[in-house]
């Protein structure tokens, strides 16, 4: 009986910590934008290390792409709070909701770049 009560106490403590540190909408948006920005940086200037003009152009295009992606994600992102965790869903072009992130204990875990791209575009 003592072990069971200890187990319940530990479970209750973990639940309280999970509830208090459940990530909000902004945390999900920041995590998703991090993945999008990384993907944009890889696709814009894969060989821009040699020329400073290419670096500047890559930075400009990356910041424009980041701003547009932020605006697009902001309008499509829905975060559902499940008390101990939260989930982020993005509505694709077909109107279907796709799970793209899970948040627990103050951290947001996102799916890969390809999964996020599929979720935003609705591609199969």
C-alpha positions in Angstrom: 0.0 0.0 0.0 2.9 2.3 0.8 4.4 1.8 -2.7 1.1 2.6 -4.3 0.7 5.8 -2.3 4.2 6.8 -3.3 3.4 6.1 -6.9 0.3 8.2 -6.7 2.2 11.1 -5.1 4.9 11.0 -7.8 2.3 10.8 -10.5 0.4 13.8 -9.0 3.7 15.8 -8.8 4.6 15.0 -12.4 1.1 16.0 -13.5 1.3 19.4 -11.7 4.7 20.1 -13.3 3.3 19.1 -16.7 0.3 21.4 -16.3 2.4 24.3 -15.1 4.9 24.0 -18.0 2.5 23.2 -20.8 3.7 25.1 -23.9 1.4 27.8 -25.3 0.6 28.9 -28.9 3.6 31.1 -29.2 6.0 28.3 -28.2 4.5 26.1 -30.9 4.7 28.9 -33.5 8.3 29.6 -32.6 9.3 25.9 -32.9 7.5 25.5 -36.3 9.1 28.7 -37.6 12.5 27.4 -36.6 12.0 24.3 -38.8 10.6 26.5 -41.6 13.5 29.0 -41.4 16.1 26.1 -41.4 14.4 24.7 -44.5 14.4 28.1 -46.2 18.1 28.6 -45.4 19.0 25.3 -46.8 17.1 25.8 -50.1 18.0 29.5 -50.7 21.7 29.5 -50.6 23.3 26.0 -50.5 26.5 27.3 -52.0 26.5 30.9 -50.9 29.6 30.5 -48.7 32.0 31.7 -51.5 30.5 35.1 -52.3 29.4 37.9 -50.0 26.8 39.1 -52.5 25.3 35.6 -52.5 25.2 35.7 -48.7 23.4 39.0 -48.7 20.9 37.9 -51.3 20.4 34.7 -49.4 19.8 36.6 -46.2 17.3 38.9 -47.8 15.4 36.1 -49.4 15.5 34.1 -46.2 14.1 37.0 -44.1 11.3 37.6 -46.7 10.5 33.9 -46.7 10.6 33.7 -43.0 8.2 36.7 -42.7 5.8 35.2 -45.2 6.0 31.8 -43.5 5.3 33.4 -40.1 2.2 35.1 -41.5 1.0 31.9 -43.2 1.6 29.7 -40.1 0.0 32.3 -37.8 -3.3 32.1 -39.7 -3.3 28.3 -40.0 -2.0 27.2 -36.6 -4.4 25.8 -34.0 -3.0 24.8 -30.6 -5.1 22.5 -28.4 -4.3 22.4 -24.7 -4.8 19.0 -23.2 -3.7 20.2 -19.6 -0.5 18.1 -19.4 0.5 18.5 -23.0 -0.5 20.6 -26.0 -0.7 19.8 -29.7 -0.2 22.1 -32.7 -2.2 21.5 -35.9 -1.9 23.3 -39.2 -4.7 23.5 -41.7 -3.5 22.6 -45.2 -4.8 24.1 -48.5 -7.5 21.4 -48.7 -8.9 22.4 -45.3 -7.6 19.3 -43.5 -5.9 19.6 -40.1 -2.5 18.0 -39.7 -0.6 17.4 -36.5 2.8 19.1 -36.7 3.9 19.6 -33.1 3.5 18.2 -29.6 4.5 20.2 -26.5 5.2 18.8 -23.0 7.2 19.9 -20.0 8.0 23.3 -21.6 9.4 21.9 -24.8 7.8 21.7 -28.3 8.7 18.7 -30.4 8.1 19.2 -34.2 8.0 16.7 -36.9 10.5 16.7 -39.8 10.8 19.3 -42.6 9.2 17.1 -45.1 6.2 16.3 -42.8 5.7 20.0 -42.2 5.9 20.8 -45.9 3.2 18.1 -46.6 1.1 19.5 -43.7 1.2 23.1 -45.1 0.6 22.2 -48.7 -1.7 19.3 -48.4 0.5 17.1 -50.6 0.4 13.4 -50.1 
